[in-house]
Amino acid sequence: MKSILLIGLNRFGSLLAKQLYDLGHQIMAVDKDEARVNEILPLVTDAQIGDSTNEAFLRSLGVNNYDVCIVAIGGDFQSSLETTSLLKELGGKLVVSRADRDVQTKFLLRNGADEVINPEKQIAEWAAIRYSSNHVLDYIKLDNSHAIFEVAVPPDWIGRTVGQIDIRKRYGINIMAVKEAGKMDLSVTPETVLTDRKTMLVLGERKAIQKCFRI
């Protein structure tokens, strides 16, 4: 369980608060809008109404006591930038800020953000890969070159073992796990038989995976 300072309770911030609550984390939520703060109260440990660009207000929250500080402010980049910078100056251990455009990402990183998330861009990338292919069921980007894909077993692999296919040697791709009926099996061996009821979680270079599965 982590202690998290969440600043900005727009739609994204509120959804994030719910997810963090479901995971059992302690959350201090902050927003200038009283209605938003009151709405989120059942899902957080505590909440404050206040201006996150005010240094005295942020200082009163004890920024350095939180494991993570998340700036989820939307529609007001100047406030997001100022808040990010102040959080780092006040001792924020890990400052994560939201961006809507690539240029915002650059400014946030230069002004104190340890990491930047761009929800719309990340969802768009996921959706483009997921729905432009007949084989991909899920996708996790690890860096600019590597990713994890959940893919269907190609027809010509059905009934064969992982060892017989040997995609690690041919493509440099690792089969991390197989799934069947929603259950994950991490104990993949060369003797594991692939069927049409299974999907595979594969890890490797994106280009290699795209070539192997014709994505």
Salt bridges, closest charged atoms under 4 A:
ASP22 OD2 - LYS18 NZ 3.11
ASP31 OD2 - ARG36 NH1 3.60
GLU55 OE2 - ARG59 NH2 2.64
ASP100 OD1 - ARG98 NE 3.28
ASP102 OD1 - LYS121 NZ 2.91
ASP114 OD2 - LYS88 NZ 2.69
GLU125 OE1 - LYS141 NZ 4.00
GLU125 OE2 - ARG206 NH1 3.41
ASP143 OD1 - HIS146 ND1 3.26
GLU150 OE2 - LYS179 NZ 3.55
GLU180 OE2 - ARG197 NE 3.12
